Amino acid sequence: MTTLEEFRMETRAWLEDNCPQEMRKPVTVEEDICWGGRNWTFKSPAQKQWLERMAERGWTVPSWPKEYGGGGLSGDEVKILKEEMTRINAMSPLESFGIWMLGPALLEYGSHEQKLEHLPKIARGEIRWCQGYSEPGSGSDLASVQTKGVDMGDHFLVSGQKIWTSYADKADWIFALVRTEPDAKKHKGISFLLFDMTSEGVSTKPIRLISGSSPFCETFFDEVKVPMENVVDERGNGWTIAKYLLTHEREMVSNLDAIFGGSAGLYETAAESIGLDETGRLDDPLLRSDIGDFLVDEMALTAHLATARDFHRAGNQLGARSAELKYLGTELNKRRQSLVVQAGGLEALSGPEENYGIGSQSASWLRSKGNSIEGGTSEIMLSIISKAVLRLPSLG
């Protein structure tokens, strides 16, 4: 038996013994996802137990070094762990922007002290992070951010506004792009800062979406004191870190399908709502064709994502190809949510008054429209693909 085969058998046995039965099912509602943080309320004792057991083993972030709270696993071992979790339908023990975005950036650019301070808390689900990038006048053009940090010697005084800050009202800390070098060129004057959301001068205001829910916020900074040691890498190098981090955000957004269960139950829902014809097929040829097309494209994207993960685990950077994954994943998710509503019929459209009459299926459909905006619009992703991946000539 090879070393990897032994690891698979040990992992399978450990998961069977330690993953609660309640955590062995697809994610169906937001509360099924554990985000962690100071103010997190666990849905059940099983959710808390699953997080604690996986964090103790370092398997919330299996590829991170052990000294920073990770599992220290190789790329092949991480792949085996994911396969064995999928085999028993195990939910992810922890999801967070700290894992998906800040963690990789700190591992690449952070000081040893910053890694020791922040990464273990992310791995254990103790601190929940949000991302302070977009501003009212700086969306896809992030290099034009106007939030400023005034040098006060041992700290910055940060003032300005961010918008579309996901879960800012629930986050404990924020990583933000701040203009600290006002005389430098646009891309060179930005620093990457970390600070506590309970700091004096920080406030948030939720933004209600057409789906009835509000994961996004406006975030305001009024002379927030940020210690100099909370600057990641060098002052003025925030744009470099931001570009690196965005590749991880786009990979995360492209994989939303997997987080929320993919196409599980789609055909069954349609069959229950619409019925079957005399041959046992869905009694709506157009919807049947659309679902078939979607399932084929979903399998193709799944294979494409697997190839990309293997490429990344081999030590390669995805770079501009993350835009390709983001575009394909978000557009596919929009199609899936549209099909779910079509399959559910009228019942999928209505919901309780407290959610403005919007049902959970139609809310997810409405929410999916934002997938092709957040993390870079689909139009921007296509522009990146054409220039940096396909190397097409500019029309300008």
C-alpha positions in Angstrom: 0.0 0.0 0.0 1.4 3.4 -1.0 1.7 6.4 1.4 -1.3 8.1 -0.3 -3.4 5.0 0.0 -2.6 4.8 3.7 -3.5 8.4 4.1 -6.9 7.8 2.3 -7.7 4.9 4.6 -6.8 6.8 7.7 -8.7 9.9 6.5 -11.8 7.8 5.7 -11.7 6.2 9.1 -11.2 9.5 10.9 -14.1 11.1 9.0 -16.4 8.2 9.8 -15.6 8.5 13.5 -15.7 12.3 13.8 -18.1 13.8 11.3 -21.6 14.1 13.0 -24.5 12.5 11.0 -26.2 15.9 11.0 -23.3 17.4 9.1 -23.6 14.8 6.3 -26.0 16.4 3.9 -26.0 19.1 1.2 -26.2 22.7 2.2 -29.7 24.0 1.6 -30.0 27.2 3.6 -27.6 30.0 4.6 -27.6 28.8 8.3 -26.1 25.5 7.2 -22.9 27.4 6.4 -20.6 28.0 9.4 -18.9 31.4 9.0 -17.4 31.6 12.5 -16.3 34.8 14.3 -16.8 36.4 17.7 -20.6 36.7 17.4 -21.3 33.5 15.4 -24.3 31.5 16.7 -24.0 27.8 15.8 -27.1 26.3 14.2 -26.6 23.1 16.3 -24.2 21.4 18.7 -23.2 19.2 15.7 -22.1 22.2 13.7 -19.9 23.5 16.6 -18.5 20.0 17.2 -17.6 19.5 13.5 -15.8 22.8 13.4 -13.8 22.1 16.6 -12.7 18.7 15.5 -11.6 19.8 12.0 -9.9 22.9 13.4 -8.0 20.8 15.9 -6.7 18.6 13.1 -5.9 21.7 10.9 -8.3 20.5 8.3 -10.3 23.7 8.0 -7.3 24.9 6.0 -5.6 21.6 5.2 -2.9 23.1 2.9 -1.7 25.8 5.3 1.5 25.2 7.3 0.9 23.6 10.7 2.5 26.5 12.6 -0.3 28.8 11.3 -3.2 26.5 12.2 -3.2 24.4 9.0 -2.9 20.7 8.3 0.3 20.9 6.4 -1.0 18.5 3.8 0.4 18.1 0.3 -1.7 18.9 -2.8 -2.5 15.2 -3.3 -3.5 14.8 0.3 -5.8 17.8 0.2 -7.5 16.3 -2.9 -8.0 13.0 -1.1 -9.5 14.8 1.9 -12.0 16.6 -0.3 -12.9 13.4 -2.1 -13.5 11.5 1.2 -15.6 14.4 2.6 -17.6 14.3 -0.6 -18.0 10.5 -0.3 -20.0 10.9 3.0 -21.6 14.2 1.9 -19.8 16.1 4.7 -20.4 19.8 4.9 -17.5 22.2 5.0 -16.7 22.9 8.7 -15.9 26.5 8.0 -16.3 29.0 5.2 -14.8 32.5 5.4 -13.2 35.3 3.5 -10.2 34.8 5.8 -9.7 31.3 4.3 -10.6 32.2 0.7 -8.9 35.5 0.3 -6.9 37.1 3.2 -5.2 33.8 4.3 -3.5 33.2 0.9 -2.5 36.9 0.7 -0.9 36.8 4.2 0.9 33.6 3.4 2.4 35.3 0.3 3.0 38.8 1.6 2.5 38.9 5.4 5.2 39.1 8.0 5.8 36.2 10.2 4.3 38.1 13.1 1.2 38.9 11.1 0.8 35.2 10.1 1.1 34.1 13.7 -1.4 36.7 14.9 -4.1 36.2 12.3 -3.9 32.9 10.5 -4.5 30.5 13.5 -7.6 32.6 14.4 -8.9 32.2 10.9 -8.3 28.5 10.9 -10.2 28.0 14.2 -13.1 30.2 13.1 -12.5 32.7 15.9 -12.3 35.9 13.7 -14.5 36.7 10.8 -13.1 39.0 8.1 -14.7 41.2 5.5 -13.1 42.9 2.4 -12.9 46.7 2.0 -12.2 47.2 -1.7 -15.1 48.8 -3.7 -16.1 52.4 -3.1 -19.0 54.5 -4.5 -16.6 55.8 -7.3 -14.3 52.8 -7.5 -15.8 49.5 -8.5 -14.0 47.7 -11.4 -11.4 50.5 -11.3 -10.1 49.7 -7.8 -6.9 51.7 -8.3 -9.0 54.9 -8.0 -9.9 54.3 -4.3 -10.2 57.5 -2.3 -10.3 56.2 1.3 -7.2 57.8 2.7 -4.8 57.0 5.6 -3.0 60.0 7.1 0.5 59.1 8.5 0.5 60.0 12.3 3.9 58.4 13.0 3.0 55.1 14.7 -0.4 54.8 13.1 -2.7 55.9 10.3 -5.9 57.8 10.7 -8.2 56.2 8.0 -11.2 58.1 6.7 -13.5 57.3 3.8 -16.2 54.9 2.6 -16.5 51.4 1.2 -19.5 49.9 -0.5 -20.8 46.4 -1.3 -18.8 45.1 1.8 -20.1 41.6 2.2 -21.2 40.9 5.8 -19.5 44.0 7.2 -22.1 44.2 9.9 -21.2 40.7 11.1 -17.4 40.8 10.6 -14.8 41.2 13.3 -11.9 42.6 11.2 -11.5 44.1 7.7 -8.7 44.1 5.2 -8.9 47.3 3.2 -7.3 49.2 0.4 -6.3 52.6 1.6 -4.5 55.5 -0.2 -1.6 56.3 2.1 0.8 57.9 -0.4 -1.1 60.8 -1.9 1.8 62.0 -4.1 2.4 58.6 -5.7 1.0 57.4 -9.0 -2.5 55.9 -8.8 -1.5 52.3 -8.5 1.5 53.0 -6.3 -0.2 55.0 -3.5 -2.3 52.3 -2.1 -1.6 50.2 1.1 -3.2 47.0 2.3 -4.4 47.5 5.9 -5.9 45.3 8.6 -8.0 46.6 11.4 -10.7 45.7 13.9 -14.3 46.5 13.0 -15.0 47.5 16.6 -12.4 50.3 16.3 -13.7 53.8 17.1 -14.9 55.5 13.9 -16.1 52.4 12.1 -19.8 52.1 11.2 -21.9 50.0 8.8 -25.2 50.3 7.0 -26.9 47.3 5.4 -28.0 47.5 1.7 -31.3 45.7 1.0 -31.2 43.8 -2.3 -34.1 42.9 -4.6 -33.9 39.4 -3.1 -35.1 40.8 0.2 -31.9 39.9 2.1 -28.9 42.0 2.7 -25.4 40.5 2.8 -23.9 43.8 1.6 -23.2 47.0 3.5 -21.9 50.5 3.2 -18.9 50.9 5.5 -17.8 54.2 6.9 -14.4 55.2 8.4 -14.1 58.4 10.4 -10.5 58.9 11.5 -10.0 55.2 12.4 -6.7 54.6 14.2 -4.8 51.8 12.5 -1.3 50.8 13.9 1.6 50.8 11.4 2.2 47.2 12.2 -1.1 46.4 10.5 0.2 47.3 7.0 0.8 44.1 5.0 4.1 44.1 3.1 5.4 47.5 2.2 3.5 50.8 2.2 2.3 51.5 -1.3 2.3 47.9 -2.4 -1.4 47.3 -1.8 -2.3 47.1 -5.5 0.1 44.1 -6.0 -1.6 42.3 -3.0 -5.0 43.3 -4.2 -4.5 41.7 -7.6 -3.1 38.6 -6.0 -6.1 38.4 -3.6 -8.6 39.0 -6.4 -7.6 35.8 -8.1 -8.6 33.8 -5.0 -11.9 35.8 -4.7 -12.8 35.0 -8.3 -12.0 31.3 -7.8 -14.3 31.4 -4.7 -17.2 33.1 -6.6 -16.8 30.7 -9.5 -17.3 27.8 -7.1 -20.5 29.0 -5.4 -22.3 26.2 -7.2 -20.5 23.6 -5.1 -21.1 25.4 -1.9 -24.9 25.4 -2.4 -25.3 21.9 -3.6 -25.0 22.2 -7.4 -27.9 20.7 -9.4 -29.0 18.3 -6.7 -32.7 17.7 -6.9 -33.3 20.0 -9.9 -34.9 17.4 -12.2 -36.9 15.9 -9.3 -38.3 19.3 -8.4 -39.3 19.9 -12.0 -40.9 16.4 -12.2 -42.9 17.0 -9.1 -44.1 20.4 -10.3 -44.7 19.8 -14.0 -45.2 16.0 -14.1 -43.9 13.3 -16.5 -45.2 12.3 -19.9 -46.3 8.8 -21.0 -42.6 7.9 -21.6 -41.5 8.9 -18.1 -39.8 12.0 -19.2 -40.3 15.6 -18.0 -43.6 16.8 -19.5 -42.1 20.0 -20.8 -39.7 19.5 -23.7 -38.2 22.9 -23.6 -37.4 22.8 -19.9 -36.2 19.2 -20.3 -33.8 20.4 -23.0 -32.6 23.3 -21.0 -31.9 21.2 -17.9 -30.0 18.7 -20.1 -27.9 21.4 -21.5 -27.2 22.8 -18.1 -26.2 19.4 -16.6 -23.7 18.9 -19.4 -22.2 22.3 -18.9 -22.1 21.7 -15.2 -20.1 18.5 -15.6 -17.7 20.3 -18.0 -17.1 23.1 -15.5 -16.6 20.6 -12.7 -13.9 18.9 -14.7 -12.4 22.3 -15.6 -12.3 23.4 -12.0 -10.6 20.1 -11.0 -7.9 20.7 -13.6 -7.4 24.2 -12.4 -7.1 23.0 -8.8 -4.5 20.4 -9.7 -2.6 23.0 -11.6 -2.6 25.3 -8.6 -1.7 22.5 -6.1 1.3 21.8 -8.3 2.7 25.2 -7.3 1.5 27.2 -10.2 -0.4 30.6 -10.1 -3.7 30.8 -12.0 -3.3 34.5 -12.6 -5.6 35.8 -15.3 -7.2 32.3 -15.7 -9.1 33.0 -12.5 -11.2 35.5 -14.5 -12.1 32.6 -16.8 -13.2 30.4 -13.8 -15.2 33.3 -12.3 -17.0 34.1 -15.5 -17.9 30.4 -16.3 -19.0 29.7 -12.7 -21.1 32.7 -12.1 -22.9 32.6 -15.4 -23.6 28.9 -14.9 -25.0 29.6 -11.4 -27.3 32.2 -12.8 -28.6 29.6 -15.3 -29.1 27.1 -12.5 -31.1 29.5 -10.3 -33.3 30.4 -13.3 -34.0 26.7 -13.9 -34.8 26.1 -10.3 -37.5 28.8 -10.4 -38.9 27.4 -13.7 -38.9 23.9 -12.3 -40.6 25.0 -9.1 -43.5 26.8 -10.9 -45.7 29.3 -9.1 -44.7 27.9 -5.6 -41.1 29.0 -6.2 -42.2 32.6 -6.5 -44.0 33.3 -3.3 -42.7 33.5 0.3 -43.4 35.0 3.8 -44.3 38.6 4.4 -41.2 39.1 6.5 -39.1 38.5 3.4 -41.2 40.9 1.3 -43.2 38.0 -0.1 -40.2 36.5 -1.8 -39.8 32.7 -1.6 -36.4 31.1 -0.9 -36.0 29.8 -4.5 -36.9 33.1 -6.1 -34.7 34.9 -3.6 -31.8 32.8 -4.6 -32.6 33.5 -8.3 -32.7 37.2 -7.7 -29.5 37.1 -5.6 -27.6 35.2 -8.3 -27.8 38.3 -10.5 -25.2 39.8 -8.3 -22.7 37.0 -8.9 -21.8 38.5 -12.3 -21.1 41.9 -10.7 -19.2 41.1 -7.5 -15.6 40.2 -7.8 -15.5 41.9 -11.2 -18.3 42.1 -13.7 -18.7 39.5 -16.4 -17.8 42.1 -19.0 -14.5 42.9 -17.2 -13.8 39.2 -16.9 -14.3 38.8 -20.6 -12.0 41.7 -21.2 -9.3 40.1 -19.0 -9.7 36.8 -20.8 -9.4 38.3 -24.2 -6.2 40.3 -23.4 -4.4 38.2 -20.9 -5.4 34.6 -21.7 -6.3 34.6 -25.4 -3.9 37.4 -26.3 -6.3 39.0 -28.7 -5.4 42.3 -30.3 -7.1 45.4 -28.8 -9.8 47.1 -30.9 -8.9 50.5 -29.5 
